[in-house]
């Protein structure tokens, strides 16, 4: 079994992540977070928000709607260009993303390049391929009292149906750009400043794969950092260094597992003049964790053209007016969680048995403490343990109780879900008000006064 298989098994067994719609056989590209997964997810969101918004004076949060005016996606270029290379097997009619079937190619792969390599179909093993077609990944829907079936009705019904089409957002960034003027007009921040958003995005992936790495429904952390056009390079470098520091010091990822990839011009997104992909050594190989892109004034200029509104910023000190350029660091929550789990997952041997442990950073671990009575059939121990539990719960919130099985099994369970400290109330506690505190990573145990917890 691979390490990724071990992580998938642990996540389902312990209630971190379940396949979407699991009871009905699942739905490809969707995943549900269970009780512990929600806690891990929320801790990650809180860590990110605190670091990038709450602790800074140059960052501000927004939360834009998921369904936006369709003009948003026309102006941004998504309607015309947000597409992946789709290829179909002529034998079994399975469809795949072409660049993922061959090594060394990007989304710009051509039919000729693909057929020169002519890989076997992963489904049927044949090599009879059609031509590559561009597949737009945006999910469409209809807004208002119009049925999609109206497209088969009268011409007026068809036109009404066409005008009712909207899209689930494929990124959170455009919600920031459409609110840029609102923010400038209301709080007038000094350039450079950033607008930050965390939220859902939807992409109709041709072939979702690699567990939670490539999903059809995901969550994104995005920052649009608005800068003077002449200072984009220095701001890009500053944000690059700050984000690398965040990944290692706040998310606990080892620097040796993180690599920077300077994306060549032909592989960059249509809006980008420079992009660095931050790659991570996942169990299944090196994959993109996040990206940092220099979007120039592409987005704000397009918003200005499509809306007729002025997107210029007037400098408070000099009076100079300009359309800000943008540096965008963007990270997917699911990709970050898989990296965190991959980094944290360990197996070692303890007392002659294999021990599975999640060495999660304390700021991300679902629970900070687990409180247990040494024996659950001794009322005096249970009563004292409940008092300690209540004290820690009031102070730290994320505290769990466990009195099932023997103490060794409880330790193994808490190791597996990443709880940093186990607090055990025993008979000595009744005498001197000390408890045993066991460390998850080292399994060392020390006696600590309850008042000092």
C-alpha positions as CSV (number, residue, x, y, z in Angstrom):
1,X,0.0,0.0,0.0
2,X,1.3,3.5,-0.9
3,X,1.5,6.3,1.5
4,X,-1.3,8.1,-0.3
5,X,-3.5,5.0,0.2
6,X,-2.6,5.0,3.9
7,X,-3.6,8.6,4.1
8,X,-6.9,8.0,2.3
9,X,-7.7,5.1,4.6
10,X,-6.9,7.0,7.7
11,X,-9.0,10.0,6.6
12,X,-12.1,7.9,6.0
13,X,-11.6,5.6,9.1
14,X,-11.1,8.5,11.5
15,X,-13.7,11.0,10.0
16,X,-11.5,13.5,8.2
17,X,-12.6,13.1,4.6
18,X,-15.3,11.0,2.9
19,X,-16.1,10.5,-0.8
20,X,-18.9,12.9,-1.8
21,X,-22.4,11.2,-1.8
22,X,-20.7,8.1,-0.5
23,X,-24.0,6.4,0.5
24,X,-25.2,6.6,-3.1
25,X,-22.0,5.3,-4.7
26,X,-20.1,8.6,-4.7
27,X,-19.7,11.4,-7.3
28,X,-16.4,11.9,-9.0
29,X,-14.5,15.0,-8.1
30,X,-16.4,15.7,-4.9
31,X,-15.4,15.1,-1.3
32,X,-17.1,15.7,2.1
33,X,-15.3,16.7,5.3
34,X,-16.2,14.8,8.4
35,X,-16.1,16.0,12.0
36,X,-12.3,16.0,12.3
37,X,-11.8,17.2,8.7
38,X,-14.0,20.2,9.4
39,X,-11.9,21.0,12.4
40,X,-8.7,20.7,10.5
41,X,-10.1,22.8,7.6
42,X,-11.4,25.5,9.9
43,X,-8.0,25.7,11.7
44,X,-6.3,26.1,8.4
45,X,-8.7,28.8,7.3
46,X,-8.3,30.6,10.6
47,X,-4.5,30.3,10.4
48,X,-4.5,31.7,6.9
49,X,-6.9,34.6,7.6
50,X,-5.1,35.6,10.8
51,X,-1.7,35.6,9.1
52,X,-2.7,37.4,5.9
53,X,-5.6,39.7,7.0
54,X,-6.0,40.1,10.8
55,X,-2.2,40.6,11.5
56,X,-1.6,43.0,8.6
57,X,-2.5,46.6,8.0
58,X,-2.4,46.4,4.2
59,X,-4.8,43.5,3.7
60,X,-8.6,43.5,3.7
61,X,-11.2,40.7,3.5
62,X,-14.2,40.4,1.2
63,X,-16.7,37.6,0.5
64,X,-18.3,37.9,-2.9
65,X,-21.2,36.0,-4.3
66,X,-20.7,32.6,-6.0
67,X,-23.1,33.3,-8.9
68,X,-22.1,36.6,-10.6
69,X,-23.3,38.6,-13.6
70,X,-22.3,36.6,-16.7
71,X,-20.6,39.7,-18.1
72,X,-17.9,39.0,-15.4
73,X,-16.7,35.9,-17.2
74,X,-16.9,37.5,-20.6
75,X,-14.8,40.4,-19.5
76,X,-12.3,38.2,-17.7
77,X,-11.8,35.9,-20.8
78,X,-13.1,32.8,-19.0
79,X,-16.0,32.3,-21.4
80,X,-13.7,32.2,-24.4
81,X,-10.5,30.7,-23.0
82,X,-11.0,28.8,-19.7
83,X,-10.6,25.4,-21.3
84,X,-8.7,22.1,-21.1
85,X,-7.6,19.9,-24.0
86,X,-10.1,17.1,-24.2
87,X,-9.5,13.9,-26.3
88,X,-11.8,11.0,-26.9
89,X,-10.9,7.4,-27.5
90,X,-12.7,6.3,-30.7
91,X,-12.9,2.7,-29.4
92,X,-14.5,3.0,-26.0
93,X,-15.5,6.7,-26.2
94,X,-13.9,7.5,-22.8
95,X,-12.8,11.1,-22.6
96,X,-9.6,12.4,-21.0
97,X,-7.5,15.5,-20.5
98,X,-4.9,15.0,-23.2
99,X,-1.9,16.6,-21.5
100,X,-2.3,14.2,-18.5
101,X,-1.8,11.1,-20.7
102,X,1.7,12.1,-21.9
103,X,4.7,13.3,-20.0
104,X,6.2,16.7,-20.5
105,X,3.3,18.5,-22.2
106,X,1.0,21.3,-20.9
107,X,-2.5,22.4,-21.7
108,X,-1.2,23.8,-25.1
109,X,-0.6,20.3,-26.5
110,X,-1.8,19.8,-30.1
111,X,-3.4,16.8,-31.7
112,X,-0.3,16.2,-33.8
113,X,2.0,16.2,-30.7
114,X,-0.4,13.8,-28.9
115,X,-0.7,11.4,-31.8
116,X,3.1,11.4,-32.3
117,X,3.3,9.7,-28.9
118,X,0.0,7.9,-29.2
119,X,-0.4,6.6,-25.7
120,X,-2.7,3.7,-24.9
121,X,-6.2,4.5,-23.6
122,X,-6.3,4.0,-19.8
123,X,-9.7,2.4,-20.1
124,X,-9.5,0.0,-23.1
125,X,-5.8,-0.1,-24.0
126,X,-6.3,0.9,-27.6
127,X,-4.6,3.7,-29.4
128,X,-7.4,5.0,-31.7
129,X,-7.8,8.7,-30.8
130,X,-9.9,11.5,-32.1
131,X,-8.8,15.1,-32.3
132,X,-8.1,17.4,-29.3
133,X,-10.9,19.8,-28.6
134,X,-11.1,22.6,-26.1
135,X,-13.5,21.9,-23.2
136,X,-14.7,24.9,-21.2
137,X,-14.6,23.9,-17.5
138,X,-17.2,26.4,-16.2
139,X,-20.4,24.9,-14.7
140,X,-23.4,26.7,-16.2
141,X,-26.9,27.1,-14.6
142,X,-30.1,29.1,-15.3
143,X,-31.1,32.0,-13.1
144,X,-34.7,33.1,-12.6
145,X,-38.0,31.7,-13.6
146,X,-36.8,30.1,-16.8
147,X,-36.5,26.3,-17.4
148,X,-33.6,25.0,-19.5
149,X,-36.2,23.0,-21.4
150,X,-37.4,26.3,-22.8
151,X,-34.5,26.0,-25.3
152,X,-36.7,23.5,-27.2
153,X,-39.7,25.8,-27.2
154,X,-40.5,28.9,-29.2
155,X,-37.7,31.3,-30.4
156,X,-38.7,33.8,-27.7
157,X,-38.4,30.9,-25.1
158,X,-35.0,29.9,-26.4
159,X,-33.8,33.5,-26.3
160,X,-35.1,33.8,-22.7
161,X,-33.3,30.6,-21.7
162,X,-30.0,31.8,-23.3
163,X,-30.2,35.1,-21.5
164,X,-30.8,33.3,-18.2
165,X,-27.5,31.4,-18.3
166,X,-25.1,32.1,-15.5
167,X,-22.0,30.3,-14.2
168,X,-20.7,28.9,-10.9
169,X,-17.5,30.8,-10.4
170,X,-14.3,29.0,-11.5
171,X,-12.2,31.2,-9.3
172,X,-12.7,33.6,-6.4
173,X,-10.5,36.3,-8.0
174,X,-13.1,38.0,-10.1
175,X,-15.3,38.7,-7.1
176,X,-12.3,40.7,-5.8
177,X,-11.9,42.6,-9.1
178,X,-15.6,43.5,-9.4
179,X,-15.5,44.9,-5.8
180,X,-12.2,46.8,-6.2
181,X,-14.0,50.1,-6.9
182,X,-16.4,49.5,-4.0
183,X,-13.5,49.0,-1.6
184,X,-11.5,52.0,-2.9
185,X,-14.6,54.3,-2.7
186,X,-15.5,53.2,0.8
187,X,-12.2,52.7,2.8
188,X,-9.6,54.3,0.3
189,X,-6.7,52.1,1.3
190,X,-3.1,53.1,0.4
191,X,-1.4,51.3,-2.5
192,X,0.0,48.7,-2.2
193,X,-2.9,46.9,-0.6
194,X,-4.5,43.5,-0.9
195,X,-8.0,42.1,-1.0
196,X,-8.3,38.6,0.4
197,X,-11.0,36.0,-0.1
198,X,-11.6,32.4,0.9
199,X,-14.4,30.5,-0.7
200,X,-15.8,27.8,-3.0
201,X,-14.9,27.5,-6.7
202,X,-16.2,25.1,-9.3
203,X,-14.4,23.5,-12.2
204,X,-15.8,20.8,-14.5
205,X,-12.6,18.8,-14.6
206,X,-12.4,16.3,-17.4
207,X,-10.8,13.7,-15.3
208,X,-10.6,14.5,-11.5
209,X,-7.9,12.4,-9.9
210,X,-5.4,12.0,-7.2
211,X,-7.8,12.0,-4.2
212,X,-8.5,15.7,-3.2
213,X,-5.8,17.1,-5.4
214,X,-8.0,17.8,-8.5
215,X,-11.7,18.3,-7.7
216,X,-14.8,19.6,-9.4
217,X,-15.7,21.5,-6.3
218,X,-13.0,23.1,-4.2
219,X,-12.1,26.0,-1.9
220,X,-9.6,28.7,-2.6
221,X,-7.4,31.1,-0.7
222,X,-6.8,34.1,-3.0
223,X,-5.2,37.5,-2.6
224,X,-5.2,40.2,-5.2
225,X,-2.4,42.6,-4.2
226,X,-2.8,46.0,-5.9
227,X,0.5,47.8,-6.6
228,X,1.9,50.7,-8.6
229,X,2.9,49.4,-12.1
230,X,6.5,50.4,-11.5
231,X,6.8,48.4,-8.3
232,X,5.3,45.0,-9.3
233,X,8.7,43.2,-9.4
234,X,9.7,44.0,-5.9
235,X,6.2,43.4,-4.6
236,X,6.2,40.0,-6.4
237,X,9.4,39.0,-4.7
238,X,8.2,40.1,-1.3
239,X,5.0,38.1,-1.5
240,X,6.9,35.1,-2.8
241,X,9.2,35.0,0.2
242,X,6.4,35.7,2.6
243,X,4.3,32.9,1.3
244,X,7.2,30.4,1.4
245,X,7.7,31.4,5.0
246,X,4.0,30.9,5.7
247,X,4.0,27.4,4.2
248,X,7.0,26.3,6.3
249,X,6.4,28.1,9.6
250,X,2.6,28.1,9.8
251,X,1.6,25.0,7.9
252,X,4.5,22.8,8.9
253,X,5.7,21.9,5.4
254,X,9.4,21.0,5.1
255,X,11.4,23.3,2.8
256,X,13.0,20.4,1.0
257,X,9.5,19.2,-0.1
258,X,8.7,22.6,-1.7
259,X,10.0,23.6,-5.1
260,X,9.5,26.7,-7.3
261,X,8.8,26.4,-11.0
262,X,9.1,29.4,-13.2
263,X,6.3,28.9,-15.7
264,X,7.4,29.6,-19.3
265,X,5.4,32.1,-21.4
266,X,3.6,29.4,-23.5
267,X,2.3,27.7,-20.4
268,X,1.2,30.7,-18.4
269,X,-2.5,31.7,-18.1
270,X,-3.6,34.2,-20.6
271,X,-3.6,37.1,-18.1
272,X,-0.2,36.5,-16.6
273,X,3.2,38.1,-17.4
274,X,5.0,36.1,-14.8
275,X,3.9,33.0,-12.9
276,X,5.7,30.9,-10.3
277,X,4.1,27.5,-9.4
278,X,4.9,26.4,-5.9
279,X,5.3,22.6,-6.2
280,X,5.1,20.1,-3.4
281,X,6.4,16.5,-3.1
282,X,3.1,14.7,-2.6
283,X,3.1,10.9,-2.1
284,X,2.2,10.4,-5.7
285,X,4.8,12.8,-7.0
286,X,5.5,16.5,-7.4
287,X,2.3,18.5,-8.0
288,X,1.3,22.1,-7.9
289,X,0.4,23.3,-4.4
290,X,-0.2,27.0,-5.3
291,X,0.7,29.7,-7.8
292,X,1.9,33.3,-7.7
293,X,1.0,35.3,-10.8
294,X,1.6,38.8,-12.0
295,X,-1.7,39.7,-13.7
296,X,-0.7,43.3,-14.7
297,X,-3.7,45.5,-15.1
298,X,-5.5,42.9,-17.3
299,X,-8.5,42.4,-15.0
300,X,-9.2,46.0,-13.9
301,X,-8.8,47.3,-17.4
302,X,-11.3,44.6,-18.7
303,X,-13.7,45.5,-15.9
304,X,-13.4,49.2,-16.9
305,X,-14.1,48.4,-20.6
306,X,-17.1,46.1,-19.8
307,X,-18.7,48.2,-17.1
308,X,-17.9,51.7,-18.3
309,X,-16.6,52.5,-14.8
310,X,-13.3,54.2,-14.0
311,X,-10.9,51.8,-12.3
312,X,-8.1,54.3,-11.8
313,X,-6.6,54.9,-8.4
314,X,-5.5,58.4,-7.2
315,X,-2.4,58.5,-5.0
316,X,-3.1,60.2,-1.7
317,X,0.2,62.0,-1.6
318,X,1.1,62.8,-5.2
319,X,-2.3,62.9,-6.9
320,X,-1.0,60.6,-9.6
321,X,-3.7,58.4,-11.2
322,X,-3.1,54.9,-12.5
323,X,-4.8,51.6,-12.9
324,X,-3.1,49.3,-10.3
325,X,-1.3,46.2,-11.4
326,X,-1.9,43.0,-9.5
327,X,0.1,40.2,-7.8
328,X,-2.0,37.1,-7.1
329,X,-1.0,34.3,-4.7
330,X,-3.6,31.6,-5.0
331,X,-3.8,28.3,-3.0
332,X,-6.4,25.6,-3.0
333,X,-7.5,24.4,0.4
334,X,-7.8,20.8,-0.5
335,X,-4.3,20.8,-2.0
336,X,-3.0,22.4,1.1
337,X,-4.7,19.9,3.4
338,X,-3.3,17.0,1.4
339,X,0.2,18.5,1.7
340,X,-0.3,19.0,5.4
341,X,-1.5,15.4,5.9
342,X,1.4,14.0,3.7
343,X,3.9,15.9,5.8
344,X,2.3,14.9,9.1
345,X,1.7,11.2,8.4
346,X,4.3,8.9,10.0
347,X,4.6,5.3,11.0
348,X,7.0,4.1,13.7
349,X,7.3,1.1,16.0
350,X,6.3,1.3,19.7
351,X,6.1,-1.6,22.1
352,X,6.6,-4.0,19.3
353,X,3.7,-2.6,17.2
354,X,3.4,-0.3,14.3
355,X,2.2,3.1,15.4
356,X,0.5,5.5,13.0
357,X,0.8,9.2,14.0
358,X,-0.2,12.5,12.5
359,X,2.4,15.0,13.5
360,X,0.2,18.0,12.8
361,X,1.3,21.5,13.9
362,X,-0.6,22.4,17.1
363,X,-2.3,25.4,15.3
364,X,-3.9,22.9,12.8
365,X,-4.6,19.8,14.9
366,X,-8.3,19.2,15.4
367,X,-7.9,18.8,19.2
368,X,-5.2,20.3,21.4
369,X,-5.8,17.9,24.3
370,X,-7.4,14.6,25.1
371,X,-8.5,14.1,28.7
372,X,-8.9,10.6,30.1
373,X,-9.5,8.9,33.5
374,X,-7.0,6.0,33.9
375,X,-10.0,3.7,34.6
376,X,-13.5,4.6,33.6
377,X,-15.1,2.3,36.3
378,X,-13.7,4.4,39.2
379,X,-16.1,7.2,39.9
380,X,-13.6,9.3,41.8
381,X,-11.2,9.3,38.8
382,X,-14.0,10.0,36.3
383,X,-15.3,12.9,38.5
384,X,-11.8,14.5,38.7
385,X,-11.2,13.9,35.0
386,X,-14.4,15.7,34.1
387,X,-13.4,18.7,36.2
388,X,-10.0,18.8,34.4
389,X,-11.8,18.4,31.0
390,X,-14.1,21.3,31.8
391,X,-11.2,23.5,32.8
392,X,-9.2,22.8,29.6
393,X,-12.4,23.0,27.4
394,X,-13.1,26.5,28.7
395,X,-9.5,27.6,28.1
396,X,-8.7,25.9,24.8
397,X,-12.1,24.9,23.3
398,X,-10.6,22.1,21.1
399,X,-10.4,19.4,23.8
400,X,-11.8,15.9,23.5
401,X,-12.8,13.2,26.1
402,X,-11.9,9.5,25.7
403,X,-12.5,6.7,28.2
404,X,-12.9,3.8,25.7
405,X,-10.6,0.8,25.9
406,X,-7.3,0.7,27.8
407,X,-5.0,3.7,28.0
408,X,-2.6,2.3,25.4
409,X,-5.4,2.1,22.8
410,X,-6.5,5.7,23.6
411,X,-3.0,6.9,23.0
412,X,-2.9,5.2,19.6
413,X,-6.2,6.7,18.6
414,X,-5.1,10.2,19.6
415,X,-1.8,9.8,17.9
416,X,-3.6,8.8,14.7
417,X,-5.8,11.9,14.7
418,X,-3.0,14.2,15.6
419,X,-3.8,15.3,19.1
420,X,-0.6,16.8,20.5
421,X,-1.2,16.1,24.2
422,X,-3.0,13.4,26.2
423,X,-3.9,14.3,29.9
424,X,-4.5,11.3,32.1
425,X,-6.1,11.5,35.6
426,X,-4.9,8.6,37.8
427,X,-4.8,7.8,41.5
428,X,-1.8,10.1,42.2
429,X,-4.0,13.0,40.9
430,X,-6.3,12.5,43.8
431,X,-3.4,12.9,46.2
432,X,-1.3,15.7,44.7
433,X,-3.4,17.3,42.0
434,X,-0.9,16.4,39.3
435,X,-1.7,14.6,36.0
436,X,0.2,12.7,33.4
437,X,0.8,14.6,30.2
438,X,1.9,12.5,27.3
439,X,3.5,14.0,24.1
440,X,2.2,12.7,20.8
441,X,5.4,12.9,18.9
442,X,7.9,11.5,21.4
443,X,5.5,9.5,23.6
444,X,7.3,11.0,26.6
445,X,5.2,11.4,29.8
446,X,5.6,14.0,32.5
447,X,3.8,15.0,35.7
448,X,2.2,18.4,35.7
449,X,0.2,20.3,38.2
450,X,-3.4,20.8,37.0
451,X,-3.1,24.5,37.7
452,X,-0.2,24.7,35.3
453,X,-2.0,23.0,32.3
